[in-house]
Amino acid sequence: MTGGKYTEKDILMWARELEKFVVEGSRIFHDAELLGSNIAVSCDMCHPDGANTHPETYPKFQVQMGRVVLLRDMTNWCIEQAVRGEVLAADDPRMRALEAYMLAQRKGVKMNNGKR
C-alpha cells in the first residue's frame, strides 16, 4: 500500500490470505481431532456447513450461559459441552480460523447484534 491507496495487488493478496484462513477454519470445523474432541464430535455434526451458527447476531444474551457473550464464547461453550474438548484462547489460531469460517458462511447477511 502506498500513500493510503490500495492497489489491485494489495486486494488480491488480502483476498488470498483471507481465503486460506477460511479454508483452515473449515478444516477445523469439520475435524473432531483438530478441535480436540474426546468423543469424536466435530462442529459440523450439529452445524452442517456452518448452519445455525449466526455469527452476525453476536454479541447477544445466551441462555445456556446466562449472560451476554461473544461468538468465541459460544464457540467455546460448544467445544466444551458438545465436542468435549478444551476451550480455545481468543487468540488461538484455531479459534480465529473458526470465527473466520463461520463469518464467511454468512457473508452478506445483515449484522443484527443481540438477535435471538
Secondary structure, DSSP 8 states (H G I E B T S, - for coil): -BTTB--HHHHHHHHHHHHHHHHHHHHHHT-HHHHT-SSS--GGGTSGGGTT--GGG-SEEETTTTEEE-HHHHHHHHIIIII------TT-HHHHHHHHHHHHHTTT----TT--
